[in-house]
Amino acid sequence: MESDNNLNISPNSDQNASLQNPVNQELGSLDSKKIIKKEGRVIEALPNAFFKVLLDDGSEIIGFLSGKMRLNRIKILTGDKVTLEMSPYDEKKGRIVYRLK
């Protein structure tokens, strides 16, 4: 039987590496230079806080409420003008970040 002294446990093992890696902390967030901001008008409300939005350039995308808008209970209705943030990789979906008056 081997003793516990022979176990090879280091502070930089694979389990701890993911906690210390700064890339994993920013996973899913885009650089602010890469985000595309567009304005559009809500044409239909869909389930689960999703909306069909007609952009000013004529394209139609699916928009969802951002976390801050959900927390502050900002209501979006059909006909509201909104600002969206979109990823350059998927221009069919966008995050609704502001409701214009």
C-alpha positions as CSV (number, residue, x, y, z in Angstrom):
1,M,0.0,0.0,0.0
2,E,1.4,3.4,-1.0
3,S,1.5,6.2,1.5
4,D,-0.3,9.6,0.9
5,N,3.0,11.3,0.5
6,N,3.3,9.8,-3.0
7,L,0.2,11.6,-4.4
8,N,1.1,14.2,-7.0
9,I,-1.2,17.1,-6.1
10,S,0.0,20.5,-7.2
11,P,-1.8,23.8,-6.9
12,N,-1.8,24.1,-10.7
13,S,-3.5,20.9,-11.4
14,D,-6.2,20.7,-14.2
15,Q,-9.0,21.2,-11.7
16,N,-7.6,24.5,-10.4
17,A,-6.4,25.7,-13.8
18,S,-9.9,26.6,-15.0
19,L,-10.5,28.7,-11.9
20,Q,-7.3,30.7,-12.4
21,N,-7.5,31.2,-16.2
22,P,-8.7,34.7,-17.0
23,V,-10.0,33.6,-20.4
24,N,-12.6,31.4,-18.7
25,Q,-13.9,34.4,-16.7
26,E,-14.7,36.3,-19.9
27,L,-16.2,33.4,-21.7
28,G,-19.2,34.5,-23.7
29,S,-18.5,38.2,-23.5
30,L,-17.5,40.1,-26.6
31,D,-15.1,43.0,-26.8
32,S,-17.1,46.3,-27.0
33,K,-15.5,47.0,-30.3
34,K,-17.0,43.9,-31.9
35,I,-20.6,44.5,-30.8
36,I,-22.9,45.8,-33.4
37,K,-25.6,48.3,-32.2
38,K,-28.8,48.8,-34.2
39,E,-32.2,50.2,-33.7
40,G,-35.5,48.7,-34.7
41,R,-39.2,48.4,-33.9
42,V,-40.9,45.5,-32.0
43,I,-43.4,43.9,-34.3
44,E,-44.4,40.9,-32.2
45,A,-44.0,39.6,-28.7
46,L,-43.0,36.0,-28.4
47,P,-42.9,33.7,-25.3
48,N,-40.1,33.9,-22.7
49,A,-39.2,37.6,-23.2
50,F,-38.3,37.1,-26.9
51,F,-39.5,39.6,-29.5
52,K,-39.6,39.8,-33.3
53,V,-37.9,43.1,-34.2
54,L,-37.9,44.9,-37.6
55,L,-34.6,46.8,-37.9
56,D,-34.3,50.1,-39.6
57,D,-32.5,48.5,-42.5
58,G,-35.5,46.2,-43.2
59,S,-34.2,42.9,-41.8
60,E,-36.2,41.0,-39.2
61,I,-34.4,39.4,-36.2
62,I,-35.2,37.8,-32.8
63,G,-34.5,40.0,-29.8
64,F,-34.3,39.0,-26.2
65,L,-34.3,41.2,-23.0
66,S,-31.0,41.9,-21.4
67,G,-30.5,41.0,-17.7
68,K,-30.6,44.6,-16.5
69,M,-33.9,45.2,-18.3
70,R,-35.4,42.0,-16.7
71,L,-34.2,43.0,-13.2
72,N,-35.6,46.5,-13.5
73,R,-38.8,45.1,-15.0
74,I,-38.8,47.3,-18.1
75,K,-41.8,46.3,-20.2
76,I,-41.5,46.1,-24.0
77,L,-44.7,46.3,-26.0
78,T,-45.5,45.8,-29.7
79,G,-44.6,49.1,-31.5
80,D,-41.8,50.1,-29.1
81,K,-38.6,51.4,-30.6
82,V,-35.6,49.5,-29.1
83,T,-31.8,49.5,-29.3
84,L,-30.2,46.0,-29.8
85,E,-26.7,44.7,-29.4
86,M,-25.7,42.0,-31.9
87,S,-22.7,39.7,-32.3
88,P,-21.0,39.9,-35.7
89,Y,-21.1,36.1,-35.7
90,D,-24.9,35.7,-35.5
91,E,-26.9,38.6,-36.9
92,K,-30.2,36.9,-36.6
93,K,-30.4,37.3,-32.8
94,G,-29.8,40.4,-30.7
95,R,-30.0,41.5,-27.1
96,I,-32.4,44.4,-26.4
97,V,-30.5,46.8,-24.2
98,Y,-32.7,50.0,-24.3
99,R,-36.3,51.0,-25.0
100,L,-36.5,54.4,-26.8
101,K,-39.4,56.7,-26.2
